[in-house]
Amino acid sequence: MKLKQSAMIIIGAALLLLSGCKSKDGAKILPSISGKAGEVAVVCSKVEWEGEPGSTLRDLLCNEVQYLPQVEPMYDLFNVPLQAFNKIFRVHRNIIMINTDKKNTENRLTTWTDVWATPQVVIVIDAEDAAKASEVIVQNGSKILSILEKTERNRIINNINSFENADIRRTVNNLFGGSPCFPKGFTVKKTAKDFIWVSYEPAYSIQGVLIWRYPYTGEGDLTAEALAAKRNAITKEQIPCTTEGSYMILNPDIFPGYSCFDLKNRSVAELRGLWEAYNDFMGGPFVSHSFVSPDNQYVITLDGFVYAPKYDKRNYLRQVEAILYSFAWNNIPGGE
């Protein structure tokens, strides 16, 4: 087998093999994925890994995650030479295959799902040489990031759905007319008028989800400044910390990042930043989604935060962020 063997040939052969491996109902039988959350296997030669296009991939995927209290990369990459790409590595959760061959007539990126395992994503970069492969990565950088982020998030949401604490959903639905999906292990820590705090608190870490609402008065309610001020007011009142007179606030030195996007027929305003404890030694990252209720009466905010002083926080934050993305109204067909 040549070291430059086409990645597409490998995938094609695998698909042909799998086409004959079906369950009684006709569905493909695939093993579960392997690998850690946020990990990506890059299949290419050592030369390509150490030079282009490996360096281009690292520049894209190993950038520092914004708004974490310490430096963590967006993804953890490792190289698998093509000749070592055996059945152990083929079931990895996230695979990027770089296929450089002068016979390639088109420089392109293609995406496959559930090729050798499930739920798996395989991104294939075909190019005539290393330089062209690097160009494909640069041209499709946003797409690569989006594919990996959505795939990681959907895995978390699917796991949550499989192990849901339905009692919490019912409690939140009764208060707000809709709810995220919470996995087992989360408990309701506090309820108040138009407010609920749901939390998972194993040893040395906290993953919390706060939900609150207040009357909607106009588009100005969803600006970055208005949302930040409302968060500080809510957490000061509702989230005490360990020292008497301490409470959660936004980090006063780093204003949160702000973005807007559409999600399941909702216009969402997102804040992403750092929180800390006033008059205490606590802190960590948070992300929030704010949107207007279907009747235009309320702004509803879902706020996920992490406290994990002994651990990296990237994956913890992705987990609570996935909970926010799982929100659905309970009185609209299909959830939205």
N, C-alpha and C positions, 0 to 999 in steps of 0.2 A: 504494500500500500504506500503510495507516494505521500510525502509530508504535505504536499499542496493539494491533496485530494479534495474535491469540491464538497463544501459543506452542504450544498443542495442535494448532492448524490447521497450523502449520509442520511439526511432527513428523508429523502424519497425512499430509500431502502427501508428505513425504520417504519415509515407509513405503510409501505407495502406489507411488511412483516406483521404490523399491528392489525391490518385489515382482516387478517385471518384469525385474529385472537379476540373473540367476542363472547359475551355472556349469552344466556339463553334468550334474552329479549333483544339481542342484536347490538347492544351497546359495547363499545370497546372496553376491555379490561385493562386498566392502567394502575400501576402502583402509586402510592402517595409520594409527594415530592420530598426531597431531602434538603438539607442546608438550613442555615440560620436566617431569620428575618433580616432583610436589608443586605443580603449577600448575593453577589453576582459572579458566576463563572464565565470567564472570557476565554473562548477556545480559539487559539491562534498560535503561530510559531513563537519561539522564545525571542527571535529577532524582532518580530512585529510587536511583541509585548513590551520589550525594552525600548523600542524606538517608536516610529509611527506604524500603525495607528493606536498602539497601546497608550502612548502618552496623551493622545487626544481624548481617548476614553476616560483616562484618569482625571484630566482637566475638567471634563464634563461631570463625571459621577462622584468624584471624591472631593468636590468643593465642600467647604464648611457649611453645616446646617445653620441657617440664621436663627437668631434668638434662642440659643441655648447658652447656659451659663459656662460651659466649657467647650473646647474644640472637639467636634465629632464630624466625620464625613457623612455625606448623604447616603453613600453605599460603600460596602466593603467588597473590593474586587480581588479576585485571585485568578491566576493564569492556569489553563489546562492545555498543554500541547496537543495538537490534533491526534498524534499517534497514541496518546495516553487517554483519549476521550472514550472510555469504556462504559460499561453499563452502570458503574458506580456513579460516574459524573453525569450520565445522561438523565438521571432522575432529579437533578438539581432544580430548585424552584425557579431561578432566573438564569438564562443562558444567553450570552451574546457570542455568535460565531462569526469570525472574520475569514472570508474566502477570497483570497487574492489569486488571480489566474489570468494570464494574458488572453486566454480564450473567452473571458467574460466580455460580452458585447455591450453590457449595460451596467453602469455603476448605480447600485440601488440598495434600499433597505426593505426587507420583508419581515413580517411578524407571523409566528405560528403559536398556537396554544395547544397544550395537552398533547405534545408529540410523544414523549416517553414516560410522562408521569402527569399527575393531576393534583392541584391546579397549577400548571406550568406555563411559562412564557418563554419562547425562543425567538430572539431577534437575530436575523441573518444579514450580514453586510457583504454584498458581492461587489468586487471591484477588480480592475485589471492589475493594480499594484498597490503597494502600501500607501503611497501618497494619495491615490484616488479614494482608497478606503477611508483615510483621514478626512478627506473632503466630504464624503457621505455622512460621516459622523457629525461634522460641524453643521452641515446643511439640515440634518435631522435631529439636532440636539434637543430641541423642545419636545419633539415627538418621542424620543427615547426616554426622556425624563417622565413624560406623561404616562407612557405605557407602563414603566416600572412602578410609578407611584400609584396608579389606579389598580394595578395587579396586586401590589402589596396590600392596599387598603381593602380591596374586595375579598382577599383571603381572610383578613381579620373580621370583616362584616359577616362572611359566611360562617366562620367559627362562632361568632357571637350568636347568630341566628340558631345555630345547632345546640347551643348551651345557654339559651336565654332564661333570665329570671323574669318570667311573665308577670309576677306580682308587681314588680317595679314599673313595668310598662303601664299596667292598669292604674297604678297610683298617679303617675305622671299624666296619663291621658285624662284622668278625672280633673286634674288641676288646669291643664293647658289645652286640651282638645287634640293633643298629639304627643308623640314620645319617640325618643331614640330607643334602640334595642340594647339592653344591658345584659352582659353575661353573668352567670352564676359567680358568686363571690362578692359582687357589688351589693351594697345595702343602702337603704335610705338613712342618712345621717341626721337630716334636719328638714323640717317643713315649716313654712310660714306663709303669710298671705302673698300670693303671686311669686312664691319662691320655693325651690326644693334643692337639696344638696344630696347627691348620690356618690358613694365613695367605696373604693376598694383599698384596704389598708393592711397588707401583710407586713412582716417585719421590715423595718427600715425604708419603707416607701409608701407613698400615697398616690393614687390616681383618682382624681375627683372630677365630677361633672356637676356644674351648677346650672340651673335653669331658672330664669326669671322673666317677668313681663311687666310692661308699664304702658300707659295710654300712648297711642301713636298720634302725633300732632302734625307731621309733615316730613318731607324728605330730609330736613335738617336733623332729624333724630338719628339718622344713619350715617352721619359724617364720622370721621375718625375721632375728632375732638369730642363730639357728643357721646359716642360709645365709650370712649376712655373715661370720661367724667362719670358716666352712669355706672360703669364697672367699679370705679373707686368708691362711689357712694353705696352701692349694694354690698360689696365685700367688707367695707368698714362696719356696716350694720350687722352682717350675717356671718362673717367668717372670722371668729376669734383665733388667735394663735396661742402659743404655749405660755407666754408671759402675760401677766395681768396688764390690761390696757393695750395689748398688741392686737393687730388685725392685718388682714391681707390688703396690700395696695399694689399698684403698678410701680415698677422700678422707675423712680423719678428722673433718672439720668438717661434712659433709653426709651424713647417714645415708640409704641408698637408699630409694626408694619401694618399696612391697610390695603385691602384689595376687595373687588366686587366681582361676582360671577353668578351665573344662573345654575340652579341645582333643583331638578325635579319640580319644575314650574314655580320655583321660588327665586327671587332676587336676594342673594345673600351678601351681606357685608361682613368681611372677615377681619378680625384683629389677631395679630400674632406677636407675642413679645415675652417679657419677663415680669414675674411678680416677685414681691418680697414681703416680709413681715415688718410692719412699723413697730419699732421698739422691741425687736426680736431678731434672732439669727436664723431665719428661714428664707427660702426662695426657690425659684425654679421657672420652667417655661409654661406658657399657656397658649391656647388658641380658642377663638370664639367665633360663632356664627350668629348673626342677627338678621332677622327678617320680619316682615309685617304679616300678621294673621290674615286668613282669607277674608274676614269681614272688615279689614282695615281699621280695627279698633285698637290693636296692641302691637307693640314691638316685642318680639320674643327673642331671647338670647340663650344660646347653648354655649357653655363655657367649660372647656376641659383643661385641667391643670395637673402638673406633676410635681411631686416632692420626692426626691430620691438622692439624698446627699452622698450615698456610698456607691452609686451606680451611674453608668452612662444613661442618658435620658432620651436619646433619639427614638428608640423603639417604644418606650413607654408613651411618648407624646403621640407617635403614630397610632397607637392603640386607642387613646382617648379621642383623637381626631376622627378615627373611623366610627366611633360611637356617635359623634355629631353628624356624620354623613348618613347614618342609618335612620335619622329622624323621618317620621311619616305621620300625617294627620290620620286620626282614627275615624273620621266621619266623611271621608272622600273616597269613592271607589278606587281601588288600587293603591290607596295610601296617599295619593297626591291629587 
